[in-house]
Amino acid sequence: MILFLQINVWKDMADRAVSWHDITVDVGWGKLHGKTCVVGNSYYKNDIKVMGVHGWLDNANTFDTLVPLLPLGVEVLVFDLPGHGLSDHMPLGARYDIFTYVFSLHTAVRKLEWKKFVFMGHSMGSAISCYFIALFPEYVGAFISLDLIKPVIRTSRLESFRNDALKLFKTEDEKRQPIVYSESEAIDRLTAARYMGGANSIQDSAHILLLRSGRKVEGGYVWNHDPRAYSNFNGLFYGNSIFLEAISSITCPVMIVRASKGMCNLPDSVYRKELDVYQSNAQWLDIATVEGTHHVHLSHPERVAPLVSGFLQKLGQSSPKDIYSKL
């Protein structure tokens, strides 16, 4: 009996093996680099498509531990956002902001002829997904938000925008040579940059992000991301009124997964307006909380995967005229 169970476990693990394939799309100003896979392999492939969108200064590898735990046959596509990971840097004179990301992703999915996919965003990637869905709802069948209910800015929108502008100008003027870090230093910096509320957000998973965040050179690693991406100008698009207007346009099914020690760990009353808007306009809204930090989907995917898989299965149980039949 024990041997039988072990064989089934090994078979399930083998069935769920993920083989990523690199993908590059020219989006006009430059190229987005990403990767795609089918959970299990192409033998299991079905019509379910999930597009992952990573958070600020992360990269496409943020979903590496979660994807193998999703239902067999799901096709997954993840890009490094402009200026992140392996994707090209924006030309001088341009800036990084929510709509730069939205329009670049729109060009990519249009060229790939992807439609009616499930958006799965983490952190800033969730905000990007919200604005994408608001502008181009015909492309999206459902939305999964990992640890973001509403974006938070700690200064006025104009002050935030000005601070980012000054930071950008300084970065462009300095033209510093890349700093070379040892592997341990690079991992330490990745980890330190993701501490939230005294908690290590990515725990032992920094090496997964490093594979795309940095590249090997003589003596160690240098960062791949564009230093100008630190100026994200998101404050202009994170005000309550404009964000509420965006999510009021989201009528597809929505799932929000909160991390207990993440960015959505305040009382529900803080998010009441946003949750009410989702509840009023989405086809349905599922909300769940898991134990963990902001990157719990990466550090402890086994806590998040059952919720995401259950949401996908719930979509699959909808009637033929509902959204999932179009995926």
Phi and psi restraints in degrees (value plus and minus 20) as a CYANA .aco file:
   2 ILE   PHI     -82.6   -42.6
   2 ILE   PSI     -62.5   -22.5
   3 LEU   PHI     -81.7   -41.7
   3 LEU   PSI     -61.2   -21.2
   4 PHE   PHI     -80.8   -40.8
   4 PHE   PSI     -63.9   -23.9
   5 LEU   PHI     -84.9   -44.9
   5 LEU   PSI     -60.4   -20.4
   6 GLN   PHI     -83.0   -43.0
   6 GLN   PSI     -62.2   -22.2
   7 ILE   PHI     -81.6   -41.6
   7 ILE   PSI     -61.9   -21.9
   8 ASN   PHI     -86.2   -46.2
   8 ASN   PSI     -58.3   -18.3
   9 VAL   PHI     -83.1   -43.1
   9 VAL   PSI     -66.1   -26.1
  10 TRP   PHI     -83.5   -43.5
  10 TRP   PSI     -59.5   -19.5
  11 LYS   PHI     -84.8   -44.8
  11 LYS   PSI     -62.0   -22.0
  12 ASP   PHI     -82.8   -42.8
  12 ASP   PSI     -61.4   -21.4
  13 MET   PHI     -84.1   -44.1
  13 MET   PSI     -60.7   -20.7
  14 ALA   PHI     -86.7   -46.7
  14 ALA   PSI     -61.3   -21.3
  15 ASP   PHI     -81.6   -41.6
  15 ASP   PSI     -53.7   -13.7
  16 ARG   PHI    -109.6   -69.6
  16 ARG   PSI     -15.6    24.4
  17 ALA   PHI     -77.5   -37.5
  17 ALA   PSI     117.5   157.5
  18 VAL   PHI    -132.4   -92.4
  18 VAL   PSI     108.0   148.0
  19 SER   PHI    -133.5   -93.5
  19 SER   PSI      85.4   125.4
  20 TRP   PHI     -99.5   -59.5
  20 TRP   PSI     123.7   163.7
  21 HIS   PHI    -142.4  -102.4
  21 HIS   PSI     113.8   153.8
  22 ASP   PHI     -88.2   -48.2
  22 ASP   PSI     126.9   166.9
  23 ILE   PHI    -161.5  -121.5
  23 ILE   PSI     121.0   161.0
  24 THR   PHI    -152.8  -112.8
  24 THR   PSI     113.1   153.1
  25 VAL   PHI    -150.1  -110.1
  25 VAL   PSI     108.3   148.3
  26 ASP   PHI     -98.8   -58.8
  26 ASP   PSI      99.6   139.6
  27 VAL   PHI    -129.0   -89.0
  27 VAL   PSI      -1.6    38.4
  28 GLY   PHI      84.9   124.9
  28 GLY   PSI     -85.7   -45.7
  29 TRP   PHI    -100.1   -60.1
  29 TRP   PSI     -36.9     3.1
  30 GLY   PHI     155.8   195.8
  30 GLY   PSI    -181.6  -141.6
  31 LYS   PHI    -139.2   -99.2
  31 LYS   PSI     119.0   159.0
  32 LEU   PHI    -115.3   -75.3
  32 LEU   PSI     112.2   152.2
  33 HIS   PHI    -129.5   -89.5
  33 HIS   PSI     116.6   156.6
  34 GLY   PHI    -173.7  -133.7
  34 GLY   PSI    -179.3  -139.3
  35 LYS   PHI    -174.5  -134.5
  35 LYS   PSI     137.3   177.3
  36 THR   PHI    -161.5  -121.5
  36 THR   PSI     135.2   175.2
  37 CYS   PHI    -178.8  -138.8
  37 CYS   PSI     147.4   187.4
  38 VAL   PHI    -137.2   -97.2
  38 VAL   PSI     106.8   146.8
  39 VAL   PHI     -81.8   -41.8
  39 VAL   PSI     106.7   146.7
  40 GLY   PHI      69.3   109.3
  40 GLY   PSI    -121.3   -81.3
  41 ASN   PHI    -185.4  -145.4
  41 ASN   PSI    -198.6  -158.6
  42 SER   PHI     -82.6   -42.6
  42 SER   PSI     -38.8     1.2
  43 TYR   PHI     -79.7   -39.7
  43 TYR   PSI     -54.8   -14.8
  44 TYR   PHI    -111.1   -71.1
  44 TYR   PSI     -24.7    15.3
  45 LYS   PHI     -73.6   -33.6
  45 LYS   PSI     112.2   152.2
  46 ASN   PHI    -143.5  -103.5
  46 ASN   PSI    -182.7  -142.7
  47 ASP   PHI    -111.5   -71.5
  47 ASP   PSI     -15.1    24.9
  48 ILE   PHI    -102.3   -62.3
  48 ILE   PSI     104.6   144.6
  49 LYS   PHI    -141.5  -101.5
  49 LYS   PSI     112.2   152.2
  50 VAL   PHI    -143.5  -103.5
  50 VAL   PSI     108.1   148.1
  51 MET   PHI    -130.4   -90.4
  51 MET   PSI      98.5   138.5
  52 GLY   PHI    -110.7   -70.7
  52 GLY   PSI     122.8   162.8
  53 VAL   PHI    -149.2  -109.2
  53 VAL   PSI      96.9   136.9
  54 HIS   PHI     -99.4   -59.4
  54 HIS   PSI     152.2   192.2
  55 GLY   PHI    -108.9   -68.9
  55 GLY   PSI    -199.4  -159.4
  56 TRP   PHI     -80.9   -40.9
  56 TRP   PSI     106.1   146.1
  57 LEU   PHI      43.2    83.2
  57 LEU   PSI      -7.7    32.3
  58 ASP   PHI    -112.9   -72.9
  58 ASP   PSI    -179.9  -139.9
  59 ASN   PHI    -179.1  -139.1
  59 ASN   PSI    -196.5  -156.5
  60 ALA   PHI     -80.5   -40.5
  60 ALA   PSI     -41.2    -1.2
  61 ASN   PHI     -91.6   -51.6
  61 ASN   PSI     -27.0    13.0
  62 THR   PHI     -81.7   -41.7
  62 THR   PSI     -40.2    -0.2
  63 PHE   PHI    -122.5   -82.5
  63 PHE   PSI     -12.3    27.7
  64 ASP   PHI     -79.6   -39.6
  64 ASP   PSI     -57.6   -17.6
  65 THR   PHI    -105.4   -65.4
  65 THR   PSI     -43.1    -3.1
  66 LEU   PHI    -102.1   -62.1
  66 LEU   PSI     -62.0   -22.0
  67 VAL   PHI     -76.6   -36.6
  67 VAL   PSI     -63.9   -23.9
  68 PRO   PHI     -82.0   -42.0
  68 PRO   PSI     -35.8     4.2
  69 LEU   PHI    -114.4   -74.4
  69 LEU   PSI     -20.5    19.5
  70 LEU   PHI     -99.6   -59.6
  70 LEU   PSI     146.8   186.8
  71 PRO   PHI     -76.8   -36.8
  71 PRO   PSI     122.8   162.8
  72 LEU   PHI     -77.0   -37.0
  72 LEU   PSI     120.1   160.1
  73 GLY   PHI      73.1   113.1
  73 GLY   PSI     -29.7    10.3
  74 VAL   PHI     -90.1   -50.1
  74 VAL   PSI     111.0   151.0
  75 GLU   PHI    -113.1   -73.1
  75 GLU   PSI     110.7   150.7
  76 VAL   PHI    -142.2  -102.2
  76 VAL   PSI     116.6   156.6
  77 LEU   PHI    -150.1  -110.1
  77 LEU   PSI     108.2   148.2
  78 VAL   PHI    -157.2  -117.2
  78 VAL   PSI     109.1   149.1
  79 PHE   PHI    -126.9   -86.9
  79 PHE   PSI     129.3   169.3
  80 ASP   PHI     -92.4   -52.4
  80 ASP   PSI     109.8   149.8
  81 LEU   PHI     -84.0   -44.0
  81 LEU   PSI     140.4   180.4
  82 PRO   PHI     -69.7   -29.7
  82 PRO   PSI     112.8   152.8
  83 GLY   PHI      56.1    96.1
  83 GLY   PSI     -16.0    24.0
  84 HIS   PHI    -138.5   -98.5
  84 HIS   PSI     133.5   173.5
  85 GLY   PHI      32.9    72.9
  85 GLY   PSI    -146.7  -106.7
  86 LEU   PHI    -115.5   -75.5
  86 LEU   PSI     -23.8    16.2
  87 SER   PHI     -91.5   -51.5
  87 SER   PSI     135.9   175.9
  88 ASP   PHI     -83.6   -43.6
  88 ASP   PSI     136.9   176.9
  89 HIS   PHI    -106.7   -66.7
  89 HIS   PSI     126.5   166.5
  90 MET   PHI     -84.7   -44.7
  90 MET   PSI     129.2   169.2
  91 PRO   PHI     -85.5   -45.5
  91 PRO   PSI     136.9   176.9
  92 LEU   PHI     -77.8   -37.8
  92 LEU   PSI     121.3   161.3
  93 GLY   PHI      75.9   115.9
  93 GLY   PSI     -38.6     1.4
  94 ALA   PHI    -112.7   -72.7
  94 ALA   PSI     148.3   188.3
  95 ARG   PHI    -154.9  -114.9
  95 ARG   PSI     141.2   181.2
  96 TYR   PHI    -117.9   -77.9
  96 TYR   PSI     105.4   145.4
  97 ASP   PHI    -175.0  -135.0
  97 ASP   PSI     158.1   198.1
  98 ILE   PHI     -72.4   -32.4
  98 ILE   PSI     -65.9   -25.9
  99 PHE   PHI     -97.5   -57.5
  99 PHE   PSI     -44.2    -4.2
 100 THR   PHI     -79.2   -39.2
 100 THR   PSI     -65.0   -25.0
 101 TYR   PHI     -88.1   -48.1
 101 TYR   PSI     -64.2   -24.2
 102 VAL   PHI     -79.8   -39.8
 102 VAL   PSI     -69.8   -29.8
 103 PHE   PHI     -88.4   -48.4
 103 PHE   PSI     -55.0   -15.0
 104 SER   PHI     -86.3   -46.3
 104 SER   PSI     -63.1   -23.1
 105 LEU   PHI     -86.2   -46.2
 105 LEU   PSI     -56.9   -16.9
 106 HIS   PHI     -81.8   -41.8
 106 HIS   PSI     -64.7   -24.7
 107 THR   PHI     -80.2   -40.2
 107 THR   PSI     -61.8   -21.8
 108 ALA   PHI     -84.3   -44.3
 108 ALA   PSI     -69.1   -29.1
 109 VAL   PHI     -90.0   -50.0
 109 VAL   PSI     -50.6   -10.6
 110 ARG   PHI     -85.5   -45.5
 110 ARG   PSI     -62.3   -22.3
 111 LYS   PHI     -88.6   -48.6
 111 LYS   PSI     -53.0   -13.0
 112 LEU   PHI    -103.9   -63.9
 112 LEU   PSI     -26.9    13.1
 113 GLU   PHI      39.2    79.2
 113 GLU   PSI      19.9    59.9
 114 TRP   PHI    -107.9   -67.9
 114 TRP   PSI     111.0   151.0
 115 LYS   PHI    -165.0  -125.0
 115 LYS   PSI     136.7   176.7
 116 LYS   PHI      33.2    73.2
 116 LYS   PSI      24.2    64.2
 117 PHE   PHI    -115.6   -75.6
 117 PHE   PSI     146.4   186.4
 118 VAL   PHI    -113.6   -73.6
 118 VAL   PSI     101.0   141.0
 119 PHE   PHI    -101.6   -61.6
 119 PHE   PSI     108.7   148.7
 120 MET   PHI    -145.6  -105.6
 120 MET   PSI      83.4   123.4
 121 GLY   PHI    -131.2   -91.2
 121 GLY   PSI     127.0   167.0
 122 HIS   PHI    -136.7   -96.7
 122 HIS   PSI     107.7   147.7
 123 SER   PHI      37.2    77.2
 123 SER   PSI    -142.0  -102.0
 124 MET   PHI     -77.4   -37.4
 124 MET   PSI     -50.7   -10.7
 125 GLY   PHI     -81.4   -41.4
 125 GLY   PSI     -49.9    -9.9
 126 SER   PHI     -90.3   -50.3
 126 SER   PSI     -60.6   -20.6
 127 ALA   PHI     -83.9   -43.9
 127 ALA   PSI     -61.7   -21.7
 128 ILE   PHI     -78.8   -38.8
 128 ILE   PSI     -64.9   -24.9
 129 SER   PHI     -80.0   -40.0
 129 SER   PSI     -61.8   -21.8
 130 CYS   PHI     -79.3   -39.3
 130 CYS   PSI     -68.0   -28.0
 131 TYR   PHI     -89.5   -49.5
 131 TYR   PSI     -55.1   -15.1
 132 PHE   PHI     -81.3   -41.3
 132 PHE   PSI     -68.6   -28.6
 133 ILE   PHI     -83.5   -43.5
 133 ILE   PSI     -58.8   -18.8
 134 ALA   PHI     -82.8   -42.8
 134 ALA   PSI     -58.1   -18.1
 135 LEU   PHI    -105.6   -65.6
 135 LEU   PSI     -55.9   -15.9
 136 PHE   PHI    -151.7  -111.7
 136 PHE   PSI      41.8    81.8
 137 PRO   PHI     -83.3   -43.3
 137 PRO   PSI     -42.2    -2.2
 138 GLU   PHI     -86.7   -46.7
 138 GLU   PSI     -35.1     4.9
 139 TYR   PHI    -109.5   -69.5
 139 TYR   PSI     -36.9     3.1
 140 VAL   PHI    -137.5   -97.5
 140 VAL   PSI     113.7   153.7
 141 GLY   PHI    -118.9   -78.9
 141 GLY   PSI     -46.1    -6.1
 142 ALA   PHI    -185.1  -145.1
 142 ALA   PSI     147.3   187.3
 143 PHE   PHI    -158.6  -118.6
 143 PHE   PSI     108.2   148.2
 144 ILE   PHI    -137.2   -97.2
 144 ILE   PSI     100.9   140.9
 145 SER   PHI    -128.5   -88.5
 145 SER   PSI     100.4   140.4
 146 LEU   PHI    -119.1   -79.1
 146 LEU   PSI      86.9   126.9
 147 ASP   PHI      39.6    79.6
 147 ASP   PSI      24.6    64.6
 148 LEU   PHI    -170.1  -130.1
 148 LEU   PSI     103.9   143.9
 149 ILE   PHI    -127.5   -87.5
 149 ILE   PSI     -65.0   -25.0
 150 LYS   PHI    -167.9  -127.9
 150 LYS   PSI     123.1   163.1
 151 PRO   PHI     -91.1   -51.1
 151 PRO   PSI     131.3   171.3
 152 VAL   PHI    -143.1  -103.1
 152 VAL   PSI     110.4   150.4
 153 ILE   PHI    -139.3   -99.3
 153 ILE   PSI     121.5   161.5
 154 ARG   PHI    -119.4   -79.4
 154 ARG   PSI     -17.8    22.2
 155 THR   PHI    -152.3  -112.3
 155 THR   PSI     158.4   198.4
 156 SER   PHI     -85.7   -45.7
 156 SER   PSI     136.9   176.9
 157 ARG   PHI     -80.3   -40.3
 157 ARG   PSI     -63.7   -23.7
 158 LEU   PHI     -87.9   -47.9
 158 LEU   PSI     -60.3   -20.3
 159 GLU   PHI     -83.3   -43.3
 159 GLU   PSI     -61.5   -21.5
 160 SER   PHI     -81.4   -41.4
 160 SER   PSI     -63.1   -23.1
 161 PHE   PHI     -84.7   -44.7
 161 PHE   PSI     -63.4   -23.4
 162 ARG   PHI     -82.9   -42.9
 162 ARG   PSI     -64.2   -24.2
 163 ASN   PHI     -79.7   -39.7
 163 ASN   PSI     -61.8   -21.8
 164 ASP   PHI     -85.6   -45.6
 164 ASP   PSI     -59.2   -19.2
 165 ALA   PHI     -82.5   -42.5
 165 ALA   PSI     -66.4   -26.4
 166 LEU   PHI     -83.9   -43.9
 166 LEU   PSI     -59.1   -19.1
 167 LYS   PHI     -84.1   -44.1
 167 LYS   PSI     -61.2   -21.2
 168 LEU   PHI     -83.3   -43.3
 168 LEU   PSI     -67.5   -27.5
 169 PHE   PHI     -79.6   -39.6
 169 PHE   PSI     -61.4   -21.4
 170 LYS   PHI     -84.3   -44.3
 170 LYS   PSI     -62.7   -22.7
 171 THR   PHI     -82.7   -42.7
 171 THR   PSI     -63.2   -23.2
 172 GLU   PHI     -87.0   -47.0
 172 GLU   PSI     -55.9   -15.9
 173 ASP   PHI     -92.1   -52.1
 173 ASP   PSI     -54.7   -14.7
 174 GLU   PHI     -91.4   -51.4
 174 GLU   PSI     -59.6   -19.6
 175 LYS   PHI      28.7    68.7
 175 LYS   PSI      30.4    70.4
 176 ARG   PHI     -92.1   -52.1
 176 ARG   PSI     128.3   168.3
 177 GLN   PHI     -92.1   -52.1
 177 GLN   PSI     125.3   165.3
 178 PRO   PHI     -79.0   -39.0
 178 PRO   PSI     121.2   161.2
 179 ILE   PHI    -107.9   -67.9
 179 ILE   PSI     115.1   155.1
 180 VAL   PHI    -114.4   -74.4
 180 VAL   PSI     106.1   146.1
 181 TYR   PHI    -135.9   -95.9
 181 TYR   PSI     127.0   167.0
 182 SER   PHI     -87.2   -47.2
 182 SER   PSI     145.1   185.1
 183 GLU   PHI     -79.8   -39.8
 183 GLU   PSI     -62.7   -22.7
 184 SER   PHI     -87.0   -47.0
 184 SER   PSI     -57.4   -17.4
 185 GLU   PHI     -85.3   -45.3
 185 GLU   PSI     -61.6   -21.6
 186 ALA   PHI     -82.8   -42.8
 186 ALA   PSI     -63.6   -23.6
 187 ILE   PHI     -85.1   -45.1
 187 ILE   PSI     -61.1   -21.1
 188 ASP   PHI     -81.7   -41.7
 188 ASP   PSI     -59.5   -19.5
 189 ARG   PHI     -91.3   -51.3
 189 ARG   PSI     -58.9   -18.9
 190 LEU   PHI     -80.6   -40.6
 190 LEU   PSI     -62.1   -22.1
 191 THR   PHI     -88.8   -48.8
 191 THR   PSI     -66.8   -26.8
 192 ALA   PHI     -82.1   -42.1
 192 ALA   PSI     -55.3   -15.3
 193 ALA   PHI     -90.8   -50.8
 193 ALA   PSI     -31.1     8.9
 194 ARG   PHI    -137.5   -97.5
 194 ARG   PSI       4.7    44.7
 195 TYR   PHI     -99.2   -59.2
 195 TYR   PSI     112.5   152.5
 196 MET   PHI    -155.9  -115.9
 196 MET   PSI     103.3   143.3
 197 GLY   PHI      37.9    77.9
 197 GLY   PSI      13.9    53.9
 198 GLY   PHI      60.7   100.7
 198 GLY   PSI     -16.7    23.3
 199 ALA   PHI    -128.7   -88.7
 199 ALA   PSI     122.5   162.5
 200 ASN   PHI     -98.7   -58.7
 200 ASN   PSI      88.4   128.4
 201 SER   PHI     -89.0   -49.0
 201 SER   PSI     -57.7   -17.7
 202 ILE   PHI    -124.0   -84.0
 202 ILE   PSI     -24.3    15.7
 203 GLN   PHI      29.9    69.9
 203 GLN   PSI    -137.2   -97.2
 204 ASP   PHI    -118.2   -78.2
 204 ASP   PSI       4.0    44.0
 205 SER   PHI    -127.9   -87.9
 205 SER   PSI     -12.2    27.8
 206 ALA   PHI     -80.6   -40.6
 206 ALA   PSI     -54.2   -14.2
 207 HIS   PHI     -83.1   -43.1
 207 HIS   PSI     -46.1    -6.1
 208 ILE   PHI     -89.2   -49.2
 208 ILE   PSI     -63.3   -23.3
 209 LEU   PHI     -89.4   -49.4
 209 LEU   PSI     -54.0   -14.0
 210 LEU   PHI     -80.0   -40.0
 210 LEU   PSI     -49.1    -9.1
 211 LEU   PHI     -79.7   -39.7
 211 LEU   PSI     -47.4    -7.4
 212 ARG   PHI    -134.3   -94.3
 212 ARG   PSI     -42.0    -2.0
 213 SER   PHI     -92.3   -52.3
 213 SER   PSI     -51.0   -11.0
 214 GLY   PHI    -148.9  -108.9
 214 GLY   PSI     144.6   184.6
 215 ARG   PHI    -152.1  -112.1
 215 ARG   PSI     126.5   166.5
 216 LYS   PHI     -94.9   -54.9
 216 LYS   PSI     115.2   155.2
 217 VAL   PHI    -155.6  -115.6
 217 VAL   PSI     156.3   196.3
 218 GLU   PHI     -81.8   -41.8
 218 GLU   PSI     102.1   142.1
 219 GLY   PHI      75.9   115.9
 219 GLY   PSI     -24.4    15.6
 220 GLY   PHI     129.3   169.3
 220 GLY   PSI    -152.7  -112.7
 221 TYR   PHI    -148.5  -108.5
 221 TYR   PSI     127.5   167.5
 222 VAL   PHI    -141.6  -101.6
 222 VAL   PSI     134.7   174.7
 223 TRP   PHI     -93.7   -53.7
 223 TRP   PSI     123.0   163.0
 224 ASN   PHI    -105.1   -65.1
 224 ASN   PSI     -50.3   -10.3
 225 HIS   PHI     -88.5   -48.5
 225 HIS   PSI     131.8   171.8
 226 ASP   PHI     -93.9   -53.9
 226 ASP   PSI     103.2   143.2
 227 PRO   PHI     -79.2   -39.2
 227 PRO   PSI     -40.9    -0.9
 228 ARG   PHI     -90.1   -50.1
 228 ARG   PSI     -37.0     3.0
 229 ALA   PHI     -90.0   -50.0
 229 ALA   PSI     -33.1     6.9
 230 TYR   PHI     -82.6   -42.6
 230 TYR   PSI     -47.5    -7.5
 231 SER   PHI    -111.0   -71.0
 231 SER   PSI      75.0   115.0
 232 ASN   PHI    -117.4   -77.4
 232 ASN   PSI     -28.5    11.5
 233 PHE   PHI      33.7    73.7
 233 PHE   PSI      -0.3    39.7
 234 ASN   PHI     -91.9   -51.9
 234 ASN   PSI     -39.5     0.5
 235 GLY   PHI     -76.3   -36.3
 235 GLY   PSI     -50.2   -10.2
 236 LEU   PHI     -88.4   -48.4
 236 LEU   PSI     -43.2    -3.2
 237 PHE   PHI    -134.6   -94.6
 237 PHE   PSI     -13.7    26.3
 238 TYR   PHI    -124.4   -84.4
 238 TYR   PSI     -15.4    24.6
 239 GLY   PHI     -84.4   -44.4
 239 GLY   PSI     130.9   170.9
 240 ASN   PHI     -76.1   -36.1
 240 ASN   PSI     -63.1   -23.1
 241 SER   PHI     -87.1   -47.1
 241 SER   PSI     -66.2   -26.2
 242 ILE   PHI     -91.2   -51.2
 242 ILE   PSI     -55.4   -15.4
 243 PHE   PHI     -90.2   -50.2
 243 PHE   PSI     -60.3   -20.3
 244 LEU   PHI     -81.9   -41.9
 244 LEU   PSI     -58.8   -18.8
 245 GLU   PHI     -83.5   -43.5
 245 GLU   PSI     -59.8   -19.8
 246 ALA   PHI     -85.2   -45.2
 246 ALA   PSI     -69.7   -29.7
 247 ILE   PHI     -93.2   -53.2
 247 ILE   PSI     -38.0     2.0
 248 SER   PHI     -88.6   -48.6
 248 SER   PSI     -36.3     3.7
 249 SER   PHI    -108.2   -68.2
 249 SER   PSI     -25.1    14.9
 250 ILE   PHI    -107.2   -67.2
 250 ILE   PSI      88.2   128.2
 251 THR   PHI    -129.2   -89.2
 251 THR   PSI     -25.6    14.4
 252 CYS   PHI     -97.6   -57.6
 252 CYS   PSI     149.6   189.6
 253 PRO   PHI     -81.1   -41.1
 253 PRO   PSI     123.4   163.4
 254 VAL   PHI    -152.1  -112.1
 254 VAL   PSI     118.1   158.1
 255 MET   PHI    -146.1  -106.1
 255 MET   PSI     114.6   154.6
 256 ILE   PHI    -139.0   -99.0
 256 ILE   PSI     103.6   143.6
 257 VAL   PHI    -131.0   -91.0
 257 VAL   PSI      96.1   136.1
 258 ARG   PHI    -118.4   -78.4
 258 ARG   PSI     124.3   164.3
 259 ALA   PHI    -116.5   -76.5
 259 ALA   PSI     114.7   154.7
 260 SER   PHI     -81.9   -41.9
 260 SER   PSI     -47.4    -7.4
 261 LYS   PHI    -139.3   -99.3
 261 LYS   PSI      11.5    51.5
 262 GLY   PHI    -125.3   -85.3
 262 GLY   PSI    -164.7  -124.7
 263 MET   PHI    -107.8   -67.8
 263 MET   PSI     -27.5    12.5
 264 CYS   PHI    -139.8   -99.8
 264 CYS   PSI      15.8    55.8
 265 ASN   PHI    -116.9   -76.9
 265 ASN   PSI      -6.4    33.6
 266 LEU   PHI    -104.4   -64.4
 266 LEU   PSI     147.4   187.4
 267 PRO   PHI     -78.1   -38.1
 267 PRO   PSI     131.7   171.7
 268 ASP   PHI     -75.5   -35.5
 268 ASP   PSI     -49.0    -9.0
 269 SER   PHI     -80.0   -40.0
 269 SER   PSI     -48.5    -8.5
 270 VAL   PHI     -86.6   -46.6
 270 VAL   PSI     -50.3   -10.3
 271 TYR   PHI    -127.1   -87.1
 271 TYR   PSI      -7.2    32.8
 272 ARG   PHI     -78.1   -38.1
 272 ARG   PSI     -64.5   -24.5
 273 LYS   PHI     -80.1   -40.1
 273 LYS   PSI     -67.4   -27.4
 274 GLU   PHI     -85.5   -45.5
 274 GLU   PSI     -63.7   -23.7
 275 LEU   PHI     -85.0   -45.0
 275 LEU   PSI     -58.0   -18.0
 276 ASP   PHI     -84.6   -44.6
 276 ASP   PSI     -59.3   -19.3
 277 VAL   PHI     -85.4   -45.4
 277 VAL   PSI     -66.0   -26.0
 278 TYR   PHI     -78.4   -38.4
 278 TYR   PSI     -67.4   -27.4
 279 GLN   PHI     -80.9   -40.9
 279 GLN   PSI     -56.3   -16.3
 280 SER   PHI     -98.0   -58.0
 280 SER   PSI     -47.3    -7.3
 281 ASN   PHI    -133.7   -93.7
 281 ASN   PSI     -50.4   -10.4
 282 ALA   PHI     -90.2   -50.2
 282 ALA   PSI     130.4   170.4
 283 GLN   PHI     -76.4   -36.4
 283 GLN   PSI     -62.2   -22.2
 284 TRP   PHI    -178.4  -138.4
 284 TRP   PSI     140.8   180.8
 285 LEU   PHI    -148.2  -108.2
 285 LEU   PSI     103.3   143.3
 286 ASP   PHI    -130.7   -90.7
 286 ASP   PSI     113.8   153.8
 287 ILE   PHI    -149.5  -109.5
 287 ILE   PSI     114.4   154.4
 288 ALA   PHI    -163.5  -123.5
 288 ALA   PSI     133.8   173.8
 289 THR   PHI    -141.8  -101.8
 289 THR   PSI     114.4   154.4
 290 VAL   PHI    -139.7   -99.7
 290 VAL   PSI     132.5   172.5
 291 GLU   PHI     -91.4   -51.4
 291 GLU   PSI     107.9   147.9
 292 GLY   PHI     130.2   170.2
 292 GLY   PSI    -198.7  -158.7
 293 THR   PHI    -119.1   -79.1
 293 THR   PSI    -194.4  -154.4
 294 HIS   PHI     -77.3   -37.3
 294 HIS   PSI     -52.1   -12.1
 295 HIS   PHI    -122.6   -82.6
 295 HIS   PSI      13.7    53.7
 296 VAL   PHI     -80.1   -40.1
 296 VAL   PSI     -48.6    -8.6
 297 HIS   PHI     -83.3   -43.3
 297 HIS   PSI     -46.0    -6.0
 298 LEU   PHI    -113.1   -73.1
 298 LEU   PSI     -64.4   -24.4
 299 SER   PHI    -100.8   -60.8
 299 SER   PSI     -52.7   -12.7
 300 HIS   PHI    -157.6  -117.6
 300 HIS   PSI      47.9    87.9
 301 PRO   PHI     -82.6   -42.6
 301 PRO   PSI     -44.5    -4.5
 302 GLU   PHI     -85.1   -45.1
 302 GLU   PSI     -37.5     2.5
 303 ARG   PHI    -104.7   -64.7
 303 ARG   PSI     -47.3    -7.3
 304 VAL   PHI    -116.0   -76.0
 304 VAL   PSI     -56.8   -16.8
 305 ALA   PHI     -76.3   -36.3
 305 ALA   PSI     -63.5   -23.5
 306 PRO   PHI     -80.2   -40.2
 306 PRO   PSI     -54.4   -14.4
 307 LEU   PHI     -90.3   -50.3
 307 LEU   PSI     -66.2   -26.2
 308 VAL   PHI     -84.4   -44.4
 308 VAL   PSI     -64.3   -24.3
 309 SER   PHI     -83.2   -43.2
 309 SER   PSI     -60.3   -20.3
 310 GLY   PHI     -82.9   -42.9
 310 GLY   PSI     -58.0   -18.0
 311 PHE   PHI     -84.6   -44.6
 311 PHE   PSI     -63.8   -23.8
 312 LEU   PHI     -83.0   -43.0
 312 LEU   PSI     -59.5   -19.5
 313 GLN   PHI     -87.5   -47.5
 313 GLN   PSI     -56.5   -16.5
 314 LYS   PHI     -83.1   -43.1
 314 LYS   PSI     -59.8   -19.8
 315 LEU   PHI     -80.9   -40.9
 315 LEU   PSI     -60.2   -20.2
 316 GLY   PHI     -86.8   -46.8
 316 GLY   PSI     -40.1    -0.1
 317 GLN   PHI    -109.1   -69.1
 317 GLN   PSI     -21.2    18.8
 318 SER   PHI     -88.5   -48.5
 318 SER   PSI     141.5   181.5
 319 SER   PHI     -88.4   -48.4
 319 SER   PSI     140.0   180.0
 320 PRO   PHI     -73.3   -33.3
 320 PRO   PSI     -51.7   -11.7
 321 LYS   PHI    -103.2   -63.2
 321 LYS   PSI     -26.7    13.3
 322 ASP   PHI    -102.6   -62.6
 322 ASP   PSI    -198.1  -158.1
 323 ILE   PHI     -86.1   -46.1
 323 ILE   PSI     -58.2   -18.2
 324 TYR   PHI     -87.6   -47.6
 324 TYR   PSI     -47.3    -7.3
 325 SER   PHI     -85.4   -45.4
 325 SER   PSI     -37.2     2.8
 326 LYS   PHI    -114.5   -74.5
 326 LYS   PSI     -24.8    15.2
